[in-house]
Each structure stands twice: as structure tokens, then as C-alpha cells.
């Protein structure tokens, strides 16, 4: 739904990343078809931003942070051979949004894992997507940046739809508007509050509660293995 802030939750290997890659058109469905903005995903790329889980790069490739972010303008730029002053201004604005403008001339390989994650988020933002997908965006960042990131996403949610993939149920907070639990099957909830029974089906363990506003988790005693 337009303007949604959707959290896709589920255990590792449950199919969360596969679902997103199908929506983005990176993978093709074995059966049926997928439409986003009424189009095949292959024709909707300019309207979608994507921050992948794996941001490992060739550390020997000499590319700056600014060059990485400018790549996000390729689908929007009117001149495919040269970035405009406006492209560079937008790239600097995106870098400022994620707090690493001062590193714009630094080689991307010289950044920490969390700083690279910020650079890739900036690359997605500079394309001005209508919907932004982030796959495990806090996996390489510290607690302070996690808080800053979700505050940023809450701000961006005013102008774009946000979809965050995670296996961490603690992200259910005042930021999230709806939840999709994925573990081979998909369970959709149009509110950021889901029951222990539903989570038990997804995680196959007795999670008792995840509540909107004050996310917390209570695990009952596990029986058997």
C-alpha cells in the first residue's frame, strides 16, 4: 500500500530476501507473475530503491563514496555520459542525510562496514524512489546508527513507501505500520502488532508477544530438543 512502512520478518532462510528480489525483478517467479506499480518489475526499476544485505565490495577497485552514490542517478540523469551539477548536489544531500558527507572523496573500500552501509543507503535515496527496500539494513551498524536509521526512515516515509527486511522482531516499534511474517509461507498483518501464536508458526518457537510502541519478547520454556 502506498505510504506504508512494512517490516518483513522471519527466520534466516525463510525466504525474506527471495521475496524482495522477486518484487524487484532480480529473480523470476517459477509460477505466476508479479506486478508493481501495475508493471512488470523489469519496467519499474526507476521507481524502486534497494539496499542489499550484502555490501561487500572489491577493495582493490578505486571508487570514491561520491562515485558510488552518483550511480543511483543513472536512471534519472538526462545525460548518461556525464553527471550534472544537480546530480552532484542531490548526491551530497543524500550523503548528508545519512551522516557521511565528509567522506564523499574517500575510497569506498576505506570505510567501515557501517559507513559503507550508509553510502549504499544514500545511493538508493538519490534515485528518488517511490518505494525503498532495505534488506537487513542494521546488520553492520552500531546501536546509535540503528536509532538514527529508523528515525531517517520514519522521515522518508512521509514521501515514500518503506519496506524493511529483518529477522529481528525488536524493530516492531512506533516506526512500523504493518508486518509480513515470512517462513516459506507469508502471513500479513495490517498493523504493527502480532500475536504469539502467529510468531510461533513463523519462528517455530513459543514467542509470546511483540507489541506496538514498546516492542518486547517473552519466550516460554522450550520443550523437546
Buried (B, 14 or more C-beta within 10 A) or exposed (E): EEEBBBBBBBBEEBBBBEBBBBBBBEBEEEEEEBEBEEEEBEEBBEBBBBBBBEBEBEEEEEEBBBBBBBBBBEBBBEEEEEBEEEBBEBBBBBBEBBBBBEBBEBBBBEBEEBBBBBBBBBBBBBBBBBBBBBBBBBBBBEEEBBEBBBEBBBEBBEEBBBBBBBBBBEBBBEBBBBBBBBBEEBBEBEEBBBEBEBBBEBBEEBBBEBEBEEBEBEEEEEEEE
